[in-house]
Amino acid sequence: MPIAANVPAANWIVRPEITLRETYTDNAFIGQGTPRSDWVTEVTPAIKIDGRSPRLNASLNYAPSAIFYARNNELDDVINNLDASGKLEAVEKFFFVDAAARINQTFVTPLAPQPGEIAIASANRVETRTFALSPYIRHEGSNLAYELRNATTWTDAARANLGKFRTDTWKGEIGSPVRRFGWVLEFDHTDISYYDSLIERPEDKARLYRGRLYWQPDPAWRLWASAGSEENNYVLQQMQQSDIYGAGLAWRPSARTSADIEYENRFFGPSRLVRFNHRTPLSAWNLRYSRNTSTYQQEVLRLPPGNATALLDAAFATRITDQEQRRGVVEQFMSTRGTPAFLANSLAFYTQRVYLREGIDASAALIGKRNSITFTAFAEENSDISADVLGLLPDPIQLASKLKQRGFGASVQHSLTPTTSIVATGSRVFSRQEQPAQVESRNEYFNLTLNHTASPKTTLFTGVSVTRFHSEDPLITPNQDANSAFIGLNHRF
C-alpha cells in the first residue's frame, strides 16, 4: 500500500488580516460592582489557513485579541479564539487520522452575565481549550464495509479549580452497503475521566452495542429498525444495564431538501431526533429537535445557535456549486456586510456532569440584492443524570440539577450603496434554574453597525451596542446594563 510519504503537497491558502477597534463604554466590567466607564482598545491579528490535497485536508482560523483598558490597565488581557481541524489519509483508502483544536470563550454559568462582545469584561467568561485526536481504519467494499475508530478529547479551562477532563472512546461498525436491504453492527465504549478539580470524582463509563436493519424502497426513502443493549454508571456510579430498540427514516427527495426522524428507547427513556433542511437559490432553512445525553465536550464542539456561515453557505450552494469558490463568496459577503458568524452565544456551560439535553432550534437565511436576514430561535432543557452518592461535584453550578434556556438571535442587513451597508443584530436568552430552587436571568445584546468598503481589502465600521443583564437573584449579580460606541477597521493582506 502507498504510505503517507507519497502524499502530494497540499495547495495551501494563507489569508492574514487585522482588525482594530476602539470602544467607549459606560460599564466595562458588567456584573462586577459599581459600573465603571472606560476606553477599550482591541487589536486582533488573525490568520486563516486552508490546505487541500487528495490525501490531506486542513483548516485553521486563529484570532487572538489584545484588550487594553485606558483607565483599568491592570485588567488588560489577551483573548484567544482558535478553530482548527484536519484529516489525513495516512494509508490510501484504509488508515485515517482526524484532529481538531478549539479555544473558546465560554461562560461558566448561564445564570450570570454573558456580554456579547469581548470589550465588556465578565467574571463569568472563561477561556477553555479542547483538543481531539481520532485515528481510525476504514474499508468500503462492494459487499462489506467496516470502521474501527479511537477518539480522545481533552478539555481544560484557563481558570484554576474548574477541573480538566478527558474522554476516551472506541467505536466500531461492520455492515453491508444498503441497496434495497442492508445491515450494520456497532459498538461504542466511552470513558470520561476527571482531574485537577477541587473534588475528584470517579470515571464515567458507558458501553453500547447495537444492530440495525435497513430497507430502502426507492432512492428517496430509507427506513431502519434497531435493537441492542447498553450499560453505564452515570447514576450513583453503579453500572446499570438496559435494552435498546427503535426505528427511523431518512428522506432525500432532492439535493436541496433532506429530513430525518429517529426514535430509540434508551436508559433515560425516549431518545429522539428530528431534522429538516431545505434551501432555495435565495434562502436556507434548518429545523432540529433532539433528546439525548450530552457532556460539555460535546456541547463546546457543537456550534452555537444560528450558524450564519453554514446558513449562507447553503443559500449560495444552488448558485455556486464549487465549494472553495462558495467559501470565498460567503467570507466576502460576511466581511463586507458585517454579518456575525453566529447569531447567539453558545448555550454550553462549563460542567463535568452528564446531562440529558432536550432541545429544538430553527434557523433561516434570506438573501436579496440589497437586503439579507438571518434568524434563529431555540429552546432547550438540561437535566442532570450523573449525580454521585454524596452529591459532591466539582462544578460551579453544582446546585443546578435542571436548567432551561430559550431565546433568539437575528441579523438584518441593508446595502445603502454598493460599498456601504448597515446591519442590526440582536439576541435575547432567558435562563431558568428549576431545581433545587427557581432562579431566572435574562441576557440581551443589541448592535447597530455601519460598514464601508474603503478598498477591496479594507472595511471601515462604526456603531453602537447595548448589553443588558437582569437576574431575579441579587446574590448572583446585580442587574446591570452597558452602553457602548465603537469605531474600527478590518484589513485583509
C-alpha positions as CSV (number, residue, x, y, z in Angstrom):
1,M,0.0,0.0,0.0
2,P,1.2,3.6,-0.6
3,I,2.2,5.4,2.6
4,A,2.0,9.0,3.7
5,A,5.4,9.9,2.2
6,N,3.8,9.7,-1.2
7,V,1.1,12.2,-0.4
8,P,1.5,15.2,-2.8
9,A,1.9,18.6,-1.2
10,A,-1.3,20.4,-0.3
11,N,-2.4,23.5,-2.0
12,W,-2.1,26.0,0.9
13,I,-4.0,29.2,1.0
14,V,-2.9,31.7,3.7
15,R,-5.1,34.7,4.5
16,P,-3.8,37.1,7.2
17,E,-5.9,40.0,8.4
18,I,-6.0,42.5,11.2
19,T,-8.9,44.3,13.0
20,L,-8.5,47.4,15.1
21,R,-11.4,48.7,17.2
22,E,-11.8,51.5,19.8
23,T,-14.8,51.3,22.1
24,Y,-16.2,53.7,24.7
25,T,-18.5,52.0,27.2
26,D,-20.2,53.2,30.4
27,N,-19.8,49.8,32.0
28,A,-16.7,47.9,31.0
29,F,-17.0,45.3,33.8
30,I,-20.6,44.2,33.9
31,G,-21.7,42.4,37.0
32,Q,-18.6,43.4,38.9
33,G,-19.8,46.0,41.4
34,T,-20.3,49.7,40.6
35,P,-20.3,50.4,36.8
36,R,-17.0,51.8,35.5
37,S,-16.7,53.6,32.2
38,D,-13.6,53.1,30.1
39,W,-12.0,53.3,26.7
40,V,-11.2,49.9,25.3
41,T,-8.7,49.2,22.5
42,E,-8.9,45.9,20.7
43,V,-6.1,44.7,18.4
44,T,-7.0,41.4,16.6
45,P,-4.5,39.9,14.2
46,A,-5.9,36.8,12.5
47,I,-4.7,34.1,10.2
48,K,-6.8,31.7,8.2
49,I,-5.1,28.7,6.5
50,D,-6.7,26.2,4.3
51,G,-4.9,23.2,2.7
52,R,-6.4,20.8,0.3
53,S,-4.9,17.8,-1.5
54,P,-6.1,14.3,-2.4
55,R,-4.7,13.0,0.9
56,L,-4.8,15.9,3.3
57,N,-7.4,18.5,4.2
58,A,-6.7,21.1,6.9
59,S,-8.0,24.4,8.1
60,L,-7.0,26.8,10.8
61,N,-8.6,30.1,11.9
62,Y,-6.7,31.8,14.8
63,A,-7.7,35.3,16.0
64,P,-6.2,36.4,19.3
65,S,-7.5,39.7,20.6
66,A,-5.3,42.0,22.8
67,I,-7.6,44.1,25.0
68,F,-6.3,47.4,26.5
69,Y,-8.3,49.4,29.1
70,A,-7.3,53.1,29.4
71,R,-8.4,53.5,33.0
72,N,-8.0,50.0,34.3
73,N,-4.9,48.7,32.6
74,E,-4.3,46.1,35.3
75,L,-7.1,44.2,33.7
76,D,-5.5,44.2,30.2
77,D,-5.9,40.8,28.6
78,V,-5.3,38.6,25.6
79,I,-8.4,36.6,24.5
80,N,-7.7,33.7,22.2
81,N,-10.0,32.2,19.6
82,L,-9.0,29.1,17.6
83,D,-10.8,26.8,15.3
84,A,-8.6,24.2,13.6
85,S,-9.2,20.8,12.0
86,G,-7.5,18.4,9.8
87,K,-8.0,15.0,8.1
88,L,-5.0,12.9,6.9
89,E,-5.4,9.8,4.7
90,A,-2.2,8.2,6.0
91,V,-2.6,4.9,4.2
92,E,-4.7,5.1,1.0
93,K,-8.3,4.2,1.5
94,F,-7.5,2.4,4.8
95,F,-5.9,4.4,7.6
96,F,-7.0,8.0,8.5
97,V,-6.4,10.5,11.3
98,D,-8.8,13.3,12.2
99,A,-7.7,16.1,14.5
100,A,-9.4,19.2,15.9
101,A,-8.4,22.0,18.2
102,R,-10.6,24.8,19.6
103,I,-10.1,27.6,22.0
104,N,-13.4,29.2,23.1
105,Q,-14.6,31.9,25.4
106,T,-17.2,30.0,27.4
107,F,-19.5,31.2,30.2
108,V,-19.2,29.3,33.5
109,T,-22.9,29.5,34.2
110,P,-26.0,30.6,32.2
111,L,-27.4,32.4,35.2
112,A,-24.8,35.2,35.2
113,P,-23.9,38.0,32.7
114,Q,-23.0,36.9,29.1
115,P,-21.9,40.0,27.3
116,G,-22.0,39.8,23.5
117,E,-18.6,41.5,22.9
118,I,-15.2,41.0,24.4
119,A,-14.7,44.7,25.1
120,I,-17.2,44.1,28.0
121,A,-15.4,42.0,30.6
122,S,-17.2,39.5,32.8
123,A,-16.1,37.3,35.7
124,N,-18.5,34.7,34.2
125,R,-16.3,34.4,31.0
126,V,-13.6,31.7,31.0
127,E,-11.2,30.5,28.2
128,T,-11.5,26.8,27.5
129,R,-9.2,24.7,25.4
130,T,-10.3,21.4,23.6
131,F,-8.2,19.1,21.5
132,A,-9.4,16.0,19.8
133,L,-7.4,13.3,18.1
134,S,-9.0,10.3,16.3
135,P,-7.1,7.7,14.3
136,Y,-9.2,5.1,12.5
137,I,-9.2,2.4,9.9
138,R,-12.0,2.1,7.2
139,H,-12.8,-0.2,4.4
140,E,-15.6,0.2,1.9
141,G,-16.1,-2.9,-0.3
142,S,-18.8,-3.8,-2.7
143,N,-20.4,-6.2,-0.2
144,L,-18.9,-5.3,3.2
145,A,-17.8,-2.1,4.9
146,Y,-16.2,-1.6,8.3
147,E,-14.7,1.1,10.5
148,L,-12.8,1.0,13.8
149,R,-12.1,4.3,15.5
150,N,-10.4,5.6,18.6
151,A,-11.1,9.1,19.7
152,T,-9.6,11.1,22.6
153,T,-10.7,14.5,23.6
154,W,-9.0,16.7,26.2
155,T,-10.6,19.8,27.7
156,D,-9.3,22.3,30.3
157,A,-10.1,25.8,31.5
158,A,-7.8,28.8,32.0
159,R,-9.2,29.3,35.5
160,A,-7.9,27.2,38.3
161,N,-10.1,24.7,40.2
162,L,-12.6,24.3,37.4
163,G,-11.0,21.0,36.6
164,K,-10.0,19.1,33.5
165,F,-11.4,16.1,31.8
166,R,-10.6,13.6,29.1
167,T,-13.0,11.4,27.0
168,D,-11.7,8.2,25.5
169,T,-13.9,6.4,23.0
170,W,-13.6,3.2,21.0
171,K,-16.2,2.9,18.2
172,G,-16.6,0.3,15.6
173,E,-19.1,-0.9,13.0
174,I,-19.4,-3.5,10.3
175,G,-22.1,-3.9,7.8
176,S,-23.3,-4.3,4.2
177,P,-24.0,-1.5,1.7
178,V,-27.6,-0.5,1.6
179,R,-29.1,-1.4,-1.8
180,R,-32.7,-2.5,-1.1
181,F,-31.7,-4.0,2.2
182,G,-28.7,-3.7,4.4
183,W,-27.4,-4.3,8.0
184,V,-24.8,-2.9,10.4
185,L,-23.5,-4.0,13.8
186,E,-21.9,-1.3,16.0
187,F,-20.4,-0.7,19.4
188,D,-19.3,2.3,21.5
189,H,-17.1,2.2,24.6
190,T,-16.7,5.6,26.3
191,D,-14.7,6.6,29.4
192,I,-14.7,10.1,30.9
193,S,-12.0,10.9,33.4
194,Y,-11.7,14.0,35.6
195,Y,-8.7,15.5,37.3
196,D,-7.2,18.7,38.8
197,S,-10.5,19.5,40.5
198,L,-11.4,20.7,43.9
199,I,-13.2,17.5,44.4
200,E,-12.1,14.4,42.5
201,R,-14.8,12.2,41.1
202,P,-14.7,8.7,39.6
203,E,-14.7,8.0,35.9
204,D,-18.0,7.9,34.0
205,K,-18.2,4.7,31.8
206,A,-20.7,3.8,29.1
207,R,-21.0,0.8,26.8
208,L,-23.3,0.4,23.9
209,Y,-24.0,-2.5,21.4
210,R,-26.5,-2.1,18.6
211,G,-27.6,-3.7,15.4
212,R,-29.6,-2.0,12.6
213,L,-31.6,-3.4,9.6
214,Y,-32.2,-1.1,6.7
215,W,-34.8,-1.1,3.9
216,Q,-34.6,1.4,1.0
217,P,-37.7,1.0,-1.2
218,D,-36.5,3.8,-3.5
219,P,-33.6,6.3,-3.7
220,A,-35.6,9.0,-1.8
221,W,-36.5,6.8,1.2
222,R,-34.6,4.8,3.7
223,L,-36.1,3.1,6.8
224,W,-34.4,1.3,9.6
225,A,-35.0,-0.6,12.9
226,S,-32.5,-1.1,15.7
227,A,-32.1,-3.3,18.8
228,G,-29.3,-3.7,21.3
229,S,-28.0,-3.2,24.8
230,E,-26.2,-0.6,26.8
231,E,-24.8,-0.1,30.3
232,N,-23.3,2.9,32.2
233,N,-22.5,4.2,35.7
234,Y,-24.0,7.7,35.3
235,V,-26.4,7.2,38.1
236,L,-24.8,6.8,41.6
237,Q,-21.6,5.5,39.9
238,Q,-23.2,2.0,39.6
239,M,-23.1,0.1,36.3
240,Q,-26.7,-0.5,35.1
241,Q,-27.8,-2.3,32.0
242,S,-30.8,-1.6,29.8
243,D,-32.1,-2.7,26.4
244,I,-32.2,-0.5,23.2
245,Y,-34.8,-0.7,20.5
246,G,-36.0,1.9,18.0
247,A,-36.7,2.9,14.4
248,G,-36.1,5.7,12.0
249,L,-36.3,7.0,8.4
250,A,-34.4,9.3,6.1
251,W,-36.0,11.3,3.2
252,R,-33.9,12.8,0.4
253,P,-36.4,14.0,-2.3
254,S,-33.7,16.2,-3.9
255,A,-30.3,17.7,-3.4
256,R,-32.0,20.8,-1.8
257,T,-34.1,19.0,0.8
258,S,-33.4,16.4,3.5
259,A,-35.3,15.1,6.5
260,D,-34.5,12.6,9.3
261,I,-36.6,11.1,12.1
262,E,-35.2,8.7,14.7
263,Y,-36.6,7.2,17.9
264,E,-34.9,4.8,20.3
265,N,-35.8,3.6,23.8
266,R,-32.7,4.2,25.9
267,F,-31.7,4.0,29.6
268,F,-33.1,7.6,30.2
269,G,-36.3,6.9,28.2
270,P,-37.1,8.0,24.7
271,S,-34.2,9.3,22.5
272,R,-35.5,11.4,19.6
273,L,-34.1,13.2,16.6
274,V,-36.0,15.2,14.0
275,R,-34.0,17.2,11.4
276,F,-35.1,19.1,8.4
277,N,-33.0,21.1,5.9
278,H,-34.2,23.0,2.8
279,R,-32.6,25.5,0.5
280,T,-33.5,27.6,-2.5
281,P,-31.4,29.9,-4.6
282,L,-32.1,32.8,-2.2
283,S,-32.7,31.1,1.2
284,A,-31.8,28.3,3.6
285,W,-34.0,26.8,6.3
286,N,-33.0,24.4,9.2
287,L,-35.0,22.8,11.9
288,R,-33.7,20.4,14.5
289,Y,-35.2,18.7,17.6
290,S,-33.2,16.2,19.7
291,R,-33.4,14.4,23.1
292,N,-30.2,12.7,24.2
293,T,-27.3,12.7,26.7
294,S,-24.8,15.4,26.5
295,T,-21.4,16.5,28.0
296,Y,-19.6,19.8,27.9
297,Q,-17.1,18.4,25.5
298,Q,-19.9,17.6,23.1
299,E,-21.6,20.9,23.6
300,V,-18.4,23.0,23.1
301,L,-17.7,21.3,19.8
302,R,-21.3,21.8,18.7
303,L,-21.6,25.3,17.1
304,P,-23.8,27.9,18.8
305,P,-27.4,28.6,17.7
306,G,-27.7,30.4,14.4
307,N,-24.6,29.4,12.5
308,A,-24.7,32.2,9.9
309,T,-21.7,30.8,8.0
310,A,-23.4,27.5,7.4
311,L,-26.8,29.1,6.5
312,L,-25.2,31.4,3.9
313,D,-23.2,28.6,2.5
314,A,-26.4,26.6,2.0
315,A,-28.2,29.6,0.5
316,F,-25.4,30.1,-2.0
317,A,-25.0,26.4,-2.8
318,T,-27.6,26.4,-5.6
319,R,-25.9,29.3,-7.5
320,I,-22.2,28.4,-6.7
321,T,-21.6,24.6,-6.8
322,D,-17.8,24.8,-6.3
323,Q,-17.1,24.5,-2.6
324,E,-13.9,26.6,-2.5
325,Q,-15.4,29.3,-4.6
326,R,-18.5,29.4,-2.5
327,R,-16.4,29.6,0.7
328,G,-14.7,32.7,-0.6
329,V,-18.0,34.3,-1.6
330,V,-19.5,33.7,1.9
331,E,-16.5,35.1,3.6
332,Q,-16.5,38.2,1.5
333,F,-20.3,38.6,2.0
334,M,-20.0,38.4,5.7
335,S,-17.0,40.7,5.9
336,T,-18.4,43.5,3.7
337,R,-21.9,43.4,5.1
338,G,-21.0,42.8,8.7
339,T,-22.9,39.6,9.2
340,P,-21.9,37.9,12.6
341,A,-20.6,34.3,12.4
342,F,-23.2,33.2,15.0
343,L,-26.5,34.8,16.0
344,A,-26.3,34.0,19.7
345,N,-23.8,32.9,22.3
346,S,-23.1,29.3,22.8
347,L,-25.5,27.6,25.2
348,A,-22.7,25.4,26.6
349,F,-21.8,25.9,30.3
350,Y,-18.7,24.5,31.9
351,T,-19.6,21.4,33.7
352,Q,-18.2,18.0,34.5
353,R,-21.5,16.3,34.6
354,V,-23.5,14.3,32.1
355,Y,-26.9,15.9,31.3
356,L,-30.0,14.8,29.5
357,R,-30.5,17.5,26.9
358,E,-33.8,18.1,25.1
359,G,-33.8,21.0,22.7
360,I,-35.2,22.5,19.5
361,D,-33.8,25.2,17.2
362,A,-34.8,26.7,13.9
363,S,-32.7,28.9,11.7
364,A,-33.2,30.7,8.4
365,A,-31.3,32.9,6.0
366,L,-32.8,35.0,3.2
367,I,-30.6,36.8,0.7
368,G,-31.7,39.6,-1.6
369,K,-30.0,42.0,-3.9
370,R,-29.7,44.7,-1.2
371,N,-31.1,43.1,1.9
372,S,-30.4,39.9,3.9
373,I,-31.9,38.4,7.0
374,T,-30.5,35.6,9.2
375,F,-32.6,34.4,12.2
376,T,-32.6,31.7,14.8
377,A,-34.8,30.7,17.7
378,F,-34.1,28.0,20.2
379,A,-35.2,26.3,23.5
380,E,-33.6,23.6,25.5
381,E,-33.8,21.8,28.9
382,N,-30.8,20.2,30.6
383,S,-31.4,17.7,33.5
384,D,-28.5,16.2,35.5
385,I,-28.3,12.4,35.3
386,S,-24.9,11.9,36.8
387,A,-25.3,12.6,40.5
388,D,-22.9,10.8,42.8
389,V,-23.7,9.2,46.1
390,L,-22.7,12.2,48.2
391,G,-23.8,14.9,45.8
392,L,-20.3,16.4,45.8
393,L,-19.4,17.6,42.4
394,P,-16.5,20.0,41.3
395,D,-19.0,22.2,39.4
396,P,-19.6,26.0,39.6
397,I,-23.3,25.2,39.1
398,Q,-23.3,22.2,41.4
399,L,-26.7,23.0,42.8
400,A,-28.5,23.3,39.4
401,S,-29.9,19.9,38.6
402,K,-32.3,21.2,36.0
403,L,-31.7,24.2,33.7
404,K,-33.9,25.7,30.9
405,Q,-32.7,28.1,28.2
406,R,-34.7,29.8,25.4
407,G,-34.1,32.7,23.2
408,F,-33.5,34.1,19.7
409,G,-30.9,35.9,17.6
410,A,-31.3,37.9,14.4
411,S,-29.2,39.9,12.0
412,V,-30.8,42.3,9.4
413,Q,-28.5,43.9,6.7
414,H,-29.3,46.6,4.2
415,S,-26.9,47.9,1.4
416,L,-27.1,51.6,1.2
417,T,-24.7,51.7,-1.7
418,P,-22.5,49.1,-3.4
419,T,-19.8,49.9,-0.8
420,T,-21.8,50.8,2.3
421,S,-24.2,48.8,4.4
422,I,-25.9,49.0,7.7
423,V,-26.5,45.9,9.9
424,A,-28.6,45.5,13.0
425,T,-28.1,42.4,15.2
426,G,-29.8,41.3,18.4
427,S,-30.1,38.4,20.8
428,R,-32.0,37.5,23.9
429,V,-31.5,34.5,26.1
430,F,-33.7,33.5,29.1
431,S,-32.1,31.0,31.6
432,R,-34.0,29.4,34.3
433,Q,-32.8,27.1,37.1
434,E,-35.8,25.0,38.1
435,Q,-34.2,22.6,40.7
436,P,-33.5,22.8,43.6
437,A,-34.7,26.4,43.6
438,Q,-36.1,28.6,40.9
439,V,-33.8,31.4,39.6
440,E,-34.2,33.3,36.4
441,S,-31.9,35.5,34.4
442,R,-32.0,37.3,31.1
443,N,-29.1,38.4,28.8
444,E,-29.8,40.8,25.9
445,Y,-27.5,42.2,23.3
446,F,-28.2,44.7,20.5
447,N,-25.8,46.2,18.0
448,L,-26.2,48.6,15.1
449,T,-23.2,48.9,12.7
450,L,-22.4,50.9,9.6
451,N,-19.9,49.3,7.3
452,H,-18.0,50.9,4.4
453,T,-15.7,49.1,2.0
454,A,-12.9,51.5,1.5
455,S,-10.9,49.2,-0.8
456,P,-11.2,45.6,-1.9
457,K,-9.2,44.6,1.2
458,T,-10.2,47.2,3.8
459,T,-13.5,47.7,5.6
460,L,-14.3,50.5,7.9
461,F,-17.0,50.3,10.6
462,T,-18.7,52.2,13.4
463,G,-21.7,51.7,15.6
464,V,-23.3,51.4,18.9
465,S,-24.3,48.5,21.1
466,V,-26.3,47.7,24.3
467,T,-25.7,44.9,26.7
468,R,-28.3,44.1,29.4
469,F,-28.5,41.7,32.2
470,H,-31.3,41.0,34.6
471,S,-31.5,38.4,37.4
472,E,-34.2,37.6,39.9
473,D,-31.5,36.6,42.4
474,P,-29.4,39.6,43.6
475,L,-27.0,37.3,45.3
476,I,-25.7,36.2,41.8
477,T,-25.0,39.7,40.5
478,P,-26.8,43.0,40.4
479,N,-28.9,43.9,37.3
480,Q,-26.7,46.0,35.0
481,D,-26.5,47.5,31.5
482,A,-23.6,48.5,29.3
483,N,-24.0,51.1,26.5
484,S,-21.1,51.4,24.0
485,A,-20.0,53.2,20.9
486,F,-17.2,51.9,18.7
487,I,-15.2,52.6,15.5
488,G,-12.6,50.4,13.7
489,L,-11.3,48.8,10.6
490,N,-10.5,45.4,9.1
491,H,-7.7,44.9,6.6
492,R,-7.0,41.7,4.7
493,F,-3.5,41.3,3.4
